[in-house]
Amino acid sequence: MNLEETQKKLNEYFAEKLEQFGATPKGVDYNGPEAQAIRFEQLVKVIHPEQPFTVIDYGCGYGAMFDFLQQKGWTFEYWGVDLIEKMVLAGRETHRGFPNAHFTTDEREAPLADYLLAGAIFNIKLETPYDEWRDFSLQTLQRMNALCSKGFSFNMLTKYSDPERMAQRPDLYYGDPLFYFDYCKRNFSRNVALLHDYGLYDFTILVRKDV
Ligand SMILES: C[S@@+](CC[C@H](N)C(=O)[O-])C[C@H]1O[C@@H](n2cnc3c(N)ncnc32)[C@H](O)[C@@H]1O
């Protein structure tokens, strides 16, 4: 299956989840709200919230990150970007009352933001070969880098997971944290953090450009 086919299948996959579970963590394929909150807490570490900021939530789903940021009491302008139109519509509908919430399927509509956060967008590769998915993830990181000025963060399932677990799910992509740390250091900024200490089968990378 090539990337285009994969993307089409992934669209169907996530659209089905949303249909089945609505605008809830399960609707974007999480087990529940706890894991989602733990991951969000890592991703937002790249933000300096003392100043108002703009943020792109890349692969936003129905925009749960918006609520997370709002609950922190921070002042920000949020742009949720997702490939799937139904997700974007769900995001708009759920956040109708918030003038600082914007949703789009077209990343070119978003302004250059201070920060970009990308939660769980690389996890499902379906039948795409490992190397191809890795290349695709790197191209996506390049695009994410161009969309923000102060920094970005993303997370990924880790190849330091139990081998039996990985063997059971060949449709998932388990990335090598050291590879991505090295790639970000060499390509994006000298200031990169690798977080792999929060009890889930994944890791988070923070790229700070404004240190
Ligand atoms: C597992 S969900 C996570 C949603 C949200 N980030 C969260 O953590 O609640 C992944 C979402 O990323 C979107 N996505 C995946 N790759 C993307 C890309 N390259 N550009 C935009 N959206 C993408 C999918 O459509 C899906 O809605």
The ligand as an SDF file (V2000), in Angstrom:
LIG
                    3D

 27 29  0  0  0  0  0  0  0  0999 V2000
   -4.8240    9.8690   17.2120 C   0  0  0  0  0  0  0  0  0  0  0  0
   -5.5770   11.3290   16.6020 S   0  0  0  0  0  0  0  0  0  0  0  0
   -5.0130   12.4910   17.7860 C   0  0  0  0  0  0  0  0  0  0  0  0
   -5.8220   13.7520   17.8830 C   0  0  0  0  0  0  0  0  0  0  0  0
   -5.2870   14.8310   18.8330 C   0  0  0  0  0  0  0  0  0  0  0  0
   -3.9560   15.2800   18.4290 N   0  0  0  0  0  0  0  0  0  0  0  0
   -5.2580   14.3300   20.2410 C   0  0  0  0  0  0  0  0  0  0  0  0
   -4.1610   14.0180   20.7280 O   0  0  0  0  0  0  0  0  0  0  0  0
   -6.3370   14.2430   20.8430 O   0  0  0  0  0  0  0  0  0  0  0  0
   -4.6190   11.7270   15.1720 C   0  0  0  0  0  0  0  0  0  0  0  0
   -5.2330   12.8020   14.2990 C   0  0  0  0  0  0  0  0  0  0  0  0
   -4.1980   13.3230   13.4680 O   0  0  0  0  0  0  0  0  0  0  0  0
   -4.6900   13.5570   12.1690 C   0  0  0  0  0  0  0  0  0  0  0  0
   -3.5380   13.5420   11.2670 N   0  0  0  0  0  0  0  0  0  0  0  0
   -2.6710   12.5250   11.0620 C   0  0  0  0  0  0  0  0  0  0  0  0
   -1.6890   12.8870   10.2180 N   0  0  0  0  0  0  0  0  0  0  0  0
   -1.9170   14.1850    9.8920 C   0  0  0  0  0  0  0  0  0  0  0  0
   -1.2580   15.1340    9.0460 C   0  0  0  0  0  0  0  0  0  0  0  0
   -0.1590   14.8130    8.3920 N   0  0  0  0  0  0  0  0  0  0  0  0
   -1.7940   16.3750    8.9440 N   0  0  0  0  0  0  0  0  0  0  0  0
   -2.9150   16.7010    9.6220 C   0  0  0  0  0  0  0  0  0  0  0  0
   -3.5860   15.8500   10.4260 N   0  0  0  0  0  0  0  0  0  0  0  0
   -3.1000   14.6070   10.5650 C   0  0  0  0  0  0  0  0  0  0  0  0
   -5.7150   12.4490   11.9630 C   0  0  0  0  0  0  0  0  0  0  0  0
   -6.6620   12.8150   11.0090 O   0  0  0  0  0  0  0  0  0  0  0  0
   -6.3280   12.3240   13.3800 C   0  0  0  0  0  0  0  0  0  0  0  0
   -7.4670   13.1310   13.5350 O   0  0  0  0  0  0  0  0  0  0  0  0
  1  2  1  0
  2  3  1  0
  2 10  1  0
  3  4  1  0
  4  5  1  0
  5  6  1  0
  5  7  1  0
  7  8  2  0
  7  9  1  0
 10 11  1  0
 11 12  1  0
 11 26  1  0
 12 13  1  0
 13 14  1  0
 13 24  1  0
 14 15  1  0
 14 23  1  0
 15 16  2  0
 16 17  1  0
 17 18  1  0
 17 23  2  0
 18 19  1  0
 18 20  2  0
 20 21  1  0
 21 22  2  0
 22 23  1  0
 24 25  1  0
 24 26  1  0
 26 27  1  0
M  CHG  2   2   1   9  -1
M  END
$$$$
